[in-house]
Amino acid sequence: MKSVTEYHTDMDIQKRAFRILLREMGLAETLRFNMSYERGSGDYAKERYRYFKDTTVDELYDEILSRRKKKRATQ
């Protein structure tokens, strides 16, 4: 087993761990593990209401289309 000092960064360790998980569990279970590990915090339903309470679905849709158009124009 390698010591922690043999790895240069935390990212190196994370990449190695991800490769091990892929090899041992496969892609689907590795992704499920990752999602369960990084769920986050807070109450999205409350936050979504606070951010979008005065916005219609049509307005959100138009905003998405507008941002996509701008992104394509800069690529």
Residue frames relative to the residue before (quaternion, step in Angstrom):
aa qw qx qy qz dx dy dz
M 1.0000 0.0000 0.0000 0.0000 0.00 0.00 0.00
K 0.4118 -0.7159 0.5136 0.2326 3.56 -0.91 0.93
S 0.4346 -0.6685 0.5261 0.2958 3.54 -1.13 0.56
V 0.6582 -0.5197 0.3688 0.4009 3.56 -1.22 0.46
T 0.6451 0.5513 -0.3308 0.4128 3.59 1.01 -0.71
E 0.5979 0.5726 -0.3703 0.4213 3.62 1.19 -0.28
Y 0.6522 0.4527 -0.3144 0.5205 3.60 1.27 -0.20
H 0.4649 -0.7247 0.4409 0.2535 3.54 -0.93 0.87
T 0.8195 0.0416 0.0089 0.5716 3.59 0.94 -0.80
D 0.6507 -0.4760 0.4097 0.4269 3.53 -1.34 0.15
M 0.6090 0.5649 -0.3474 0.4351 3.57 1.09 -0.72
D 0.6095 0.5477 -0.3480 0.4554 3.60 1.05 -0.75
I 0.6631 0.4993 -0.2953 0.4730 3.55 0.95 -0.91
Q 0.6580 0.5088 -0.3126 0.4588 3.60 0.93 -0.85
K 0.6462 0.5132 -0.3223 0.4638 3.59 0.96 -0.81
R 0.6539 0.5049 -0.3143 0.4676 3.58 0.93 -0.86
A 0.6530 0.5131 -0.3132 0.4606 3.58 0.94 -0.87
F 0.6399 0.5247 -0.3216 0.4601 3.58 0.98 -0.82
R 0.6454 0.5127 -0.3195 0.4676 3.60 0.98 -0.84
I 0.6416 0.5156 -0.3216 0.4682 3.59 1.00 -0.80
L 0.6522 0.5057 -0.3163 0.4678 3.58 0.90 -0.88
L 0.6393 0.5238 -0.3289 0.4568 3.60 0.92 -0.85
R 0.6788 0.4980 -0.2889 0.4557 3.55 0.88 -0.94
E 0.7528 0.4206 -0.2116 0.4600 3.57 0.86 -0.96
M 0.8130 0.2788 -0.1162 0.4978 3.60 0.95 -0.82
G 0.4630 -0.6591 0.4683 0.3632 3.59 1.13 -0.46
L 0.7007 -0.5110 0.3135 0.3868 3.52 -1.30 0.39
A 0.6842 0.5105 -0.3130 0.4164 3.61 0.73 -1.02
E 0.7123 0.4389 -0.2726 0.4750 3.60 0.81 -0.93
T 0.6019 0.5456 -0.3605 0.4584 3.60 1.10 -0.61
L 0.6676 0.4846 -0.3025 0.4774 3.59 0.94 -0.86
R 0.6314 0.5183 -0.3375 0.4678 3.61 0.99 -0.76
F 0.6300 0.5236 -0.3297 0.4693 3.58 0.99 -0.83
N 0.6649 0.5143 -0.3032 0.4488 3.56 0.85 -0.97
M 0.6618 0.5007 -0.3062 0.4664 3.60 0.94 -0.87
S 0.6761 0.4856 -0.3101 0.4591 3.60 0.93 -0.79
Y 0.6549 0.5244 -0.2968 0.4561 3.55 1.16 -0.61
E 0.7854 0.2883 -0.1284 0.5325 3.60 1.10 -0.69
R 0.1356 0.8401 -0.5146 0.1049 3.58 0.78 0.92
G 0.4164 -0.7060 0.4840 0.3063 3.59 1.06 -0.54
S 0.3549 -0.7173 0.5541 0.2288 3.54 -1.26 -0.33
G 0.6106 0.5658 -0.4108 0.3718 3.54 -1.28 0.13
D 0.4321 -0.6632 0.5474 0.2718 3.50 -1.37 0.00
Y 0.2962 -0.8007 0.4942 0.1639 3.56 -0.08 1.31
A 0.6153 0.5601 -0.3622 0.4201 3.62 0.96 -0.75
K 0.6717 0.4789 -0.2952 0.4820 3.59 0.94 -0.84
E 0.6601 0.5019 -0.3126 0.4633 3.57 0.94 -0.87
R 0.6379 0.5301 -0.3279 0.4522 3.59 0.93 -0.87
Y 0.6487 0.5059 -0.3218 0.4687 3.59 0.94 -0.83
R 0.6604 0.5187 -0.3114 0.4448 3.57 0.89 -0.91
Y 0.7173 0.4555 -0.2579 0.4598 3.60 0.90 -0.89
F 0.8258 0.2711 -0.0919 0.4860 3.57 0.94 -0.89
K 0.3257 0.7987 -0.4709 0.1852 3.61 1.22 0.18
D 0.7560 0.3428 -0.2012 0.5201 3.61 1.09 -0.60
T 0.6037 0.5582 -0.3402 0.4564 3.59 1.27 0.36
T 0.3418 -0.7364 0.5444 0.2109 3.57 -0.93 0.87
V 0.6516 -0.4916 0.3995 0.4173 3.56 -1.29 0.28
D 0.6393 0.5329 -0.3245 0.4496 3.58 0.97 -0.82
E 0.6488 0.5098 -0.3177 0.4672 3.59 1.00 -0.79
L 0.6390 0.5125 -0.3213 0.4752 3.58 1.00 -0.80
Y 0.6423 0.5307 -0.3090 0.4585 3.56 0.96 -0.89
D 0.6603 0.5029 -0.2998 0.4703 3.57 0.91 -0.91
E 0.6411 0.5214 -0.3195 0.4638 3.57 1.01 -0.79
I 0.6318 0.5247 -0.3292 0.4660 3.59 0.98 -0.81
L 0.6645 0.5014 -0.3005 0.4655 3.58 0.88 -0.95
S 0.6484 0.5261 -0.3129 0.4527 3.56 0.96 -0.86
R 0.6745 0.4885 -0.2971 0.4670 3.59 0.91 -0.89
R 0.6328 0.5227 -0.3328 0.4643 3.58 1.02 -0.77
K 0.6434 0.5224 -0.3208 0.4584 3.57 0.96 -0.87
K 0.6613 0.4984 -0.3078 0.4686 3.60 0.93 -0.89
K 0.6424 0.5271 -0.3268 0.4502 3.59 0.98 -0.83
R 0.6588 0.5038 -0.3099 0.4648 3.60 0.95 -0.87
A 0.6434 0.5404 -0.3208 0.4372 3.57 1.03 -0.79
T 0.7106 0.4431 -0.2616 0.4799 3.61 1.08 -0.62
Q 0.6023 0.5794 -0.3665 0.4089 3.60 1.20 -0.21
